[in-house]
Amino acid sequence: MRHSFLIASLLCCLGAAAGAAPPPPGDAALRAAAHAAATYRTELIKSLGKMVSFNTVADKAIPFERNAQHLGFKQYLKDEAERLGLDYTDHGYVMVIGLGSGSERVGIITHGDIQPVDPSKWKKSPFELDKTSEAGRLIGRGAEDDKGPIATAMYAMKAIKDSKLALSKRLELYVYMAEESDWGPLTEFLKTHQAPQVNITLDAEYPVVTAEKGYGTISVTVPPQAPAAAPGTPSLSAFGGGFFGSQIPEDANATIDNATPELEARIRQRATAQGGMRYTFTRQGPQLLVKAQGLAAHSSKPEDGVNAISMLADALSVQAWPNTTAGAMVHFLNDLIGTGMYGDKFGAMAYRDKFMGPLTVAPTVIKQGAAGISLHVNLRRPQGKSTEQLTREVNAALAQWQAQRVALADVKVEITEPWLQKSAPQVPTLLSVFSYYTGIKNPRPISIGGGTNSRLFPNAVSFGPAMPGTVYSGHSEHEFITVKQLMLNLQMYTAVMVELAK
């Protein structure tokens, strides 16, 4: 279902529907955008490289206000803003970089924090902008999400300043430092700070995002189980995988006690039939260690990745396992989730919306500890069901499974509302600029599975940085932005700012 939705949305964006082309941007916008592209390519890439060098992952052990990496990033933004002739205001978690004056303002919303990263999976350090490993690509954590957009927006503002345009509205670039981990400080900030009247968020996809699915989590723990297998019987003694909650897991592992050669052969055969997976099998006495490697992706787009947790559980489904702690977890995964992405096995939970697409369900993190094995499942839900109904359906499926298998502990179901922007006056301008610079005729607004800070600002929609139909690399272990896309974004952001603030 998800693939048909994407195809339908893309056809719409590519102009499958007939209609008049939007008017092109004005001459002032085109001149400023051309100046930006001709003048600031080298400086923009250099600035992005400096931003990437700061490890701005949230650190629970170090408060934000004492985190040297976050403070260093903020100081760099301040210095860069001053060098570019832009004003800068520090509000703690939120920085505002501005150009111009006036009571009417246009907000450009971004974030400077990033998701966790596994350095062992990168050719170079994820905090060094890699410009050489892959031709035409700038590889580094934050290159697409969201430091690339920050650097691009700043140089768009610099190009507009160079052009000495008489703007009637003030431009304000908001950089929030906890978007990936905690929206609380931004919510509190906006209670007393008057936000701009019109806003665009640079944290999603083109052409224009006017709807976002709600975010949800299902957390369960299989508590330690009494020995459930006779001596010498094959059983699972460990199962784990994943890195963080909003990433499709690339890695998973299992340990099988008393694994016979025949059992190993059957698991290998089933694993080989899976697409996009790599497995290693290692013997340690009577134990068989199985490691699975899939492909990481943003959990809002599970179709872009290969879920190692789901696939490993499926590879182990060659037999019914004794209800050890790990065995029960594998049964849970195979019984309620499987290798699909849409909740079809999770009771009556599955549904879809014509515009926002289907509910997606992805196991993202499994950890083993003294209290048992815990599982984090990530949901992205469209409009079409109430939160109460969806929560009831999840709990009903969990109750039925427990009645048939084992009792779970620490069960938590948290589901947020989907978001739909029904009135944003800047949408025609954004579509016009996008159409002019891409050649894509008759673009239409789209919905995404991710959640951005658009929903916290008035009259906000998202505008890039990812093109429709491409794989979004943010949250993956191979995050990048192409030089071509970076420069295209620079032209479009510059033109949009001029058009909205003229």
C-alpha positions in Angstrom: 0.0 0.0 0.0 2.8 2.4 0.9 4.4 2.0 -2.5 1.2 2.7 -4.4 0.7 5.8 -2.3 4.2 7.1 -3.1 3.7 6.5 -6.8 0.4 8.3 -6.7 1.9 11.2 -4.8 4.9 11.4 -7.1 2.7 11.3 -10.3 0.7 14.2 -8.8 3.9 16.2 -8.1 5.2 15.5 -11.6 2.2 16.9 -13.2 0.0 14.0 -14.0 -3.0 16.2 -13.4 -3.6 18.9 -16.0 -3.6 22.5 -15.0 -2.0 25.9 -15.7 1.6 26.3 -14.7 2.1 28.7 -11.7 3.6 32.1 -12.6 7.5 32.2 -12.3 9.3 34.1 -9.6 9.9 37.8 -10.1 13.1 39.3 -11.6 14.4 40.4 -8.2 14.1 36.8 -6.8 15.8 35.3 -9.9 18.7 37.7 -9.8 19.3 37.2 -6.1 19.2 33.4 -6.6 21.6 33.5 -9.5 24.0 35.7 -7.5 23.8 33.2 -4.6 24.7 30.2 -6.8 27.4 32.1 -8.7 29.1 33.5 -5.6 28.7 31.3 -2.6 29.2 27.7 -3.7 32.6 27.3 -2.1 31.8 29.2 1.1 28.5 27.4 1.6 30.2 24.0 1.5 33.0 25.2 3.8 30.3 26.5 6.3 28.4 23.2 6.1 31.7 21.4 6.8 32.3 23.5 9.9 28.7 22.9 11.2 29.1 19.1 10.7 32.2 19.1 12.8 30.2 19.7 15.9 28.7 16.6 17.5 25.4 18.1 18.5 23.7 14.8 19.6 21.7 15.3 22.8 23.8 13.9 25.7 21.8 12.9 28.8 24.9 13.1 30.9 25.7 16.7 30.1 23.1 19.5 30.4 22.5 21.4 27.2 23.8 24.7 28.6 27.1 23.0 29.5 27.6 20.8 26.4 30.7 22.1 24.8 29.7 20.7 21.4 26.4 22.5 21.4 27.9 25.7 22.8 30.7 25.6 20.1 28.1 25.2 17.4 26.1 28.2 18.7 29.3 30.3 18.8 30.1 29.4 15.3 26.6 30.4 14.1 27.0 33.7 15.9 30.4 34.3 14.3 29.1 33.3 10.9 26.0 35.5 11.2 28.1 38.5 12.1 30.6 37.8 9.3 27.7 37.7 6.8 26.2 40.9 8.1 23.1 39.2 9.7 21.8 39.9 13.2 21.9 37.2 15.9 19.9 36.7 19.1 20.5 33.8 21.5 17.5 32.5 23.4 19.2 29.5 24.9 17.8 26.5 23.0 16.7 28.8 20.2 18.8 31.1 18.1 17.3 33.7 15.7 19.4 34.9 12.8 17.8 37.9 11.0 17.9 40.2 8.1 15.9 43.4 7.7 13.2 45.0 9.9 9.5 45.4 10.1 6.5 44.2 12.0 5.7 41.6 9.4 8.1 38.7 9.4 8.9 35.5 7.5 10.3 32.6 9.6 12.6 29.9 8.3 12.6 27.0 10.8 15.5 24.6 11.2 17.3 22.6 13.9 21.0 22.3 14.8 20.9 19.1 16.8 21.4 15.7 15.2 20.6 12.0 15.7 23.0 9.5 17.2 25.6 8.0 14.9 27.7 4.8 14.8 31.2 6.0 13.6 32.2 2.4 12.7 29.8 2.5 9.8 31.3 5.5 8.1 34.2 5.7 5.7 35.4 8.8 7.4 34.4 10.4 10.7 30.7 11.4 10.6 31.8 14.7 12.0 34.1 15.5 9.0 32.3 16.5 5.8 33.5 13.9 3.4 33.8 15.4 -0.1 35.9 12.8 -1.8 34.6 9.2 -1.0 31.7 9.5 -3.4 31.7 11.8 -6.3 29.2 14.7 -6.0 28.2 13.8 -2.5 28.8 15.7 0.8 28.7 13.0 3.5 28.4 13.7 7.2 25.9 13.6 10.1 23.6 16.6 9.6 24.4 17.2 6.0 20.8 16.8 5.1 19.1 16.9 8.5 19.4 19.8 9.3 22.8 21.6 9.0 22.7 21.7 5.3 19.5 23.7 5.3 20.9 26.0 8.0 24.0 26.8 6.0 22.0 27.2 2.9 19.5 29.6 4.5 22.3 31.8 5.9 23.9 32.2 2.5 20.5 32.8 0.9 20.1 35.7 3.3 23.6 36.9 2.5 22.9 36.9 -1.2 19.7 38.9 -0.6 21.7 41.4 1.6 24.2 41.7 -1.2 21.4 42.5 -3.7 20.3 45.5 -1.6 16.7 44.6 -2.1 14.1 46.7 -0.3 12.2 44.1 1.6 8.9 45.0 3.3 9.2 42.0 5.8 11.9 40.8 8.1 13.5 37.4 7.5 14.2 35.3 10.6 16.1 32.0 10.6 15.2 30.0 13.7 17.7 27.3 14.8 16.4 25.0 17.5 18.9 22.8 19.4 16.7 19.9 20.6 14.3 19.0 17.7 15.5 15.4 17.6 15.1 14.8 21.4 12.8 17.2 23.2 10.3 19.7 21.8 9.5 21.0 25.3 11.9 23.9 25.3 10.7 25.2 21.9 7.1 24.9 23.1 7.9 26.9 26.2 9.8 29.5 24.1 6.8 30.1 21.8 4.5 30.8 24.7 6.2 34.1 25.3 7.9 34.7 21.9 5.8 36.1 19.1 6.5 33.9 16.1 6.6 35.2 12.6 3.2 35.5 10.8 4.3 33.1 8.0 6.8 30.2 8.3 8.6 27.6 6.3 10.4 24.6 7.7 13.5 23.3 6.0 13.4 19.8 7.4 11.4 17.6 5.1 10.7 17.2 1.4 9.6 19.1 -1.7 7.4 20.4 -3.2 5.5 21.5 -0.1 4.5 19.5 2.9 1.1 20.3 4.3 0.4 17.2 6.3 2.5 15.0 8.7 1.6 11.7 10.3 1.3 11.4 14.1 4.2 9.8 16.0 3.6 6.8 18.1 5.5 4.3 20.2 4.7 0.8 21.6 7.1 -0.2 24.3 6.9 -3.7 25.9 9.3 -5.9 27.9 9.4 -9.7 28.0 10.4 -10.3 31.6 12.9 -13.1 32.4 11.3 -16.5 31.7 11.9 -19.7 33.6 13.9 -22.3 31.7 11.4 -23.5 29.0 13.5 -26.0 27.2 14.7 -29.5 28.1 18.5 -29.9 28.3 20.1 -30.1 24.9 17.0 -28.6 23.1 17.8 -25.7 20.8 16.6 -22.4 22.3 17.2 -18.7 22.0 19.2 -17.2 24.8 19.7 -13.6 23.4 18.1 -11.3 20.8 18.8 -7.7 20.3 19.2 -4.9 17.7 18.7 -1.4 16.6 20.3 1.9 17.6 17.7 4.6 18.3 13.9 4.9 18.1 13.4 6.8 14.9 15.9 4.8 12.8 15.0 1.6 10.9 17.5 -0.8 12.5 20.5 -1.9 10.4 21.8 -4.5 12.8 20.3 -7.3 14.9 21.7 -10.4 16.6 20.6 -13.6 18.1 22.2 -16.4 20.2 21.0 -20.0 19.8 21.9 -22.5 22.4 22.3 -26.2 21.3 22.0 -25.3 17.7 22.3 -28.4 15.5 23.8 -28.2 12.0 20.5 -29.1 10.5 18.8 -26.1 12.3 21.6 -23.8 11.2 21.1 -25.0 7.6 17.4 -24.2 7.7 18.0 -20.7 9.1 20.6 -20.0 6.5 18.3 -21.1 3.7 15.5 -18.8 4.9 17.9 -15.9 5.4 19.3 -16.3 1.9 15.8 -15.9 0.4 15.5 -12.5 2.0 16.3 -9.4 -0.1 18.8 -6.8 1.0 20.2 -8.7 4.0 23.6 -10.0 5.0 24.2 -12.6 7.7 27.1 -14.0 9.5 27.0 -17.3 11.5 29.6 -18.0 14.2 30.0 -21.1 16.3 31.0 -20.9 20.0 30.9 -24.4 21.4 27.2 -25.4 21.5 26.1 -21.8 20.7 25.4 -20.3 17.3 25.7 -16.5 17.0 23.7 -15.0 14.2 24.3 -11.4 13.1 22.1 -9.7 10.6 22.7 -6.5 8.7 20.0 -4.6 6.8 19.9 -1.0 5.8 19.2 2.0 8.1 16.7 4.6 7.2 14.4 7.2 8.8 11.7 5.4 10.5 9.1 7.6 8.9 10.0 6.0 5.6 10.5 2.3 6.4 10.3 1.4 2.7 13.7 3.1 2.3 15.4 0.7 4.6 15.7 -3.0 5.4 14.7 -3.8 9.0 17.3 -6.1 10.4 15.2 -6.9 13.5 12.2 -8.0 11.5 14.2 -9.9 9.0 16.3 -11.8 11.7 13.1 -12.7 13.5 11.7 -14.0 10.2 14.9 -16.0 9.5 14.4 -17.7 12.9 10.8 -18.6 12.2 11.9 -22.0 10.8 10.6 -23.6 14.0 8.6 -22.8 17.2 11.0 -21.8 19.9 10.7 -22.6 23.6 9.4 -19.6 25.5 12.7 -18.4 26.8 12.9 -14.6 27.2 14.5 -14.3 23.7 12.2 -17.0 22.3 9.1 -15.1 23.4 10.4 -11.9 21.9 11.0 -13.5 18.6 7.4 -14.9 18.7 6.1 -11.5 19.5 7.9 -10.0 16.4 6.7 -12.7 14.1 3.2 -12.9 15.5 2.3 -9.2 15.6 4.7 -7.5 13.2 6.4 -9.8 10.7 8.4 -8.3 7.8 5.6 -6.0 6.7 5.4 -2.3 7.4 1.7 -1.5 7.8 0.5 -3.3 11.0 -1.5 -5.9 9.1 -0.7 -8.5 11.7 -1.2 -6.3 14.7 -4.9 -7.0 15.4 -7.2 -4.5 13.8 -4.7 -1.6 13.8 -3.9 -1.3 10.1 -5.6 1.5 8.1 -4.8 4.2 5.5 -5.8 7.7 4.5 -6.2 8.8 0.9 -3.9 11.8 1.2 -1.7 10.9 4.2 -1.1 7.2 3.2 -1.0 4.1 5.5 -0.1 3.6 9.1 3.5 2.3 9.3 4.8 0.0 12.1 8.5 -0.7 12.6 10.4 -2.4 15.5 13.4 -0.1 16.0 15.3 -1.0 19.2 15.6 -4.2 21.3 17.7 -4.3 24.4 18.4 -7.1 26.8 18.9 -6.4 30.5 18.3 -7.7 34.0 14.6 -6.9 33.7 14.2 -8.9 30.5 14.2 -7.9 26.8 12.6 -4.6 25.9 11.2 -3.6 22.5 10.5 -0.2 21.1 8.1 -0.1 18.1 7.7 3.1 16.1 4.3 4.1 14.6 3.5 6.8 12.0 -0.2 7.2 11.9 -2.4 9.2 9.4 -5.7 10.8 10.0 -8.8 8.5 9.8 -8.9 7.0 13.2 -9.1 8.7 16.6 -6.2 8.3 19.0 -8.5 6.5 21.4 -9.6 3.9 18.8 -6.1 3.2 17.7 -4.9 2.9 21.3 -7.7 0.4 22.1 -6.8 -1.7 19.0 -3.2 -1.8 20.0 -4.0 -2.8 23.6 -6.5 -5.4 22.4 -3.9 -7.0 20.2 -1.3 -7.0 23.0 -3.9 -8.6 25.4 -4.7 -11.3 23.0 -1.1 -12.1 22.3 -0.3 -12.3 26.1 -3.2 -14.7 26.6 -1.8 -17.0 24.0 2.0 -16.6 24.8 3.5 -14.9 27.9 2.7 -11.9 30.1 4.5 -8.7 29.2 5.8 -6.0 31.5 6.2 -2.2 31.2 3.6 -1.9 28.4 3.4 1.6 27.2 1.4 2.9 24.2 1.8 6.6 23.3 0.3 8.0 20.1 0.3 11.7 19.0 -2.1 13.3 16.6 -1.5 13.7 12.9 -1.1 17.3 11.6 -2.7 19.0 8.6 -2.1 22.5 7.5 -5.3 23.8 5.8 -4.4 27.5 5.3 -0.9 28.7 4.5 -0.8 31.7 2.2 2.8 31.0 1.0 2.0 27.7 -0.6 1.4 29.1 -4.2 4.7 30.9 -4.0 6.6 27.8 -2.8 5.1 25.7 -5.6 5.9 28.4 -8.2 9.6 28.6 -7.2 9.9 24.8 -7.0 8.3 24.4 -10.5 10.5 27.1 -12.0 13.8 25.6 -10.8 13.1 21.9 -11.2 11.0 22.0 -14.4 8.4 19.9 -12.7 5.0 21.1 -13.9 1.9 21.5 -11.8 3.4 20.4 -8.4 1.0 19.7 -5.6 1.4 19.6 -1.8 2.2 16.3 -0.2 2.0 14.5 3.1 5.0 12.9 4.9 5.4 10.3 7.7 7.9 12.4 9.7 7.1 15.2 12.1 8.7 18.6 12.0 8.4 21.8 14.0 6.0 23.2 11.4 3.2 22.1 13.7 4.4 24.6 16.4 4.5 27.7 14.2 1.6 29.7 12.7 0.9 29.2 8.9 3.9 26.8 8.6 4.6 24.3 5.9 7.8 22.4 5.0 9.9 23.2 1.9 12.7 20.6 1.2 15.5 19.9 1.4 14.9 16.4 -0.2 13.5 16.0 -3.7 10.3 13.9 -4.2 11.0 10.3 -5.1 14.5 10.2 -3.6 15.7 8.4 -0.5 15.9 10.7 2.5 19.3 10.0 4.1 18.8 11.8 7.4 18.8 9.3 10.4 20.7 6.7 8.3 24.3 5.7 8.7 25.1 7.2 5.3 23.7 10.7 5.5 24.6 13.0 2.7 23.5 15.8 0.4 24.6 16.1 -3.2 26.4 19.3 -4.3 23.8 19.6 -7.0 21.0 19.5 -4.5 22.7 21.9 -2.2 23.1 24.4 -4.9 19.5 23.9 -6.1 18.3 24.4 -2.6 20.4 27.6 -2.3 18.6 29.1 -5.4 15.2 28.0 -4.3 15.6 29.3 -0.7 16.9 32.6 -2.0 14.1 33.1 -4.4 11.4 32.0 -1.9 12.8 34.4 0.8 12.7 37.3 -1.7 9.2 36.5 -2.9 7.8 36.1 0.6 9.5 39.2 2.0 9.3 41.6 -0.9 
